[in-house]
Every structure is written in C-alpha cells, then in structure tokens.
C-alpha cells in the first residue's frame, strides 16, 4: 500500500486484499496476486500486483 501511495498520489489506500478474486501464488519472497482488490477513499479497485 505504501508503494501505491508513493507512486499514485491520487490514491489513499486503506485496505488491500491479495486474494479477492483469485488465490495468490507465493514463490520465494514474491507474491503474485492477479486477483487483488484495493480500497482507496471508500472505492474498491480490481488490481493485479506482482
């Protein structure tokens, strides 16, 4: 959420759900969450995070 806030100033994320639409895949220290959801200012967004 910190990276999103730094890179996209219009977002103020307060919730991030990695498994909202699909199960995350964990490989070593990385998580691929193609079905993630992010809430910013009360609005939910469907996002892919790798």
Secondary structure in CASP SS format (residue, H / E / C, confidence):
PFRMAT SS
TARGET T0000
AUTHOR 0000-0000-0000
METHOD secondary structure of the structure
MODEL  1
X C 1.00
X H 1.00
X H 1.00
X H 1.00
X H 1.00
X H 1.00
X H 1.00
X C 1.00
X C 1.00
X C 1.00
X C 1.00
X C 1.00
X E 1.00
X E 1.00
X E 1.00
X E 1.00
X E 1.00
X C 1.00
X C 1.00
X C 1.00
X C 1.00
X C 1.00
X C 1.00
X C 1.00
X E 1.00
X E 1.00
X E 1.00
X C 1.00
X C 1.00
X E 1.00
X E 1.00
X E 1.00
X E 1.00
X E 1.00
X E 1.00
X E 1.00
X E 1.00
X E 1.00
X E 1.00
X E 1.00
X C 1.00
X C 1.00
X E 1.00
X E 1.00
X E 1.00
X E 1.00
X E 1.00
X E 1.00
X E 1.00
X C 1.00
END
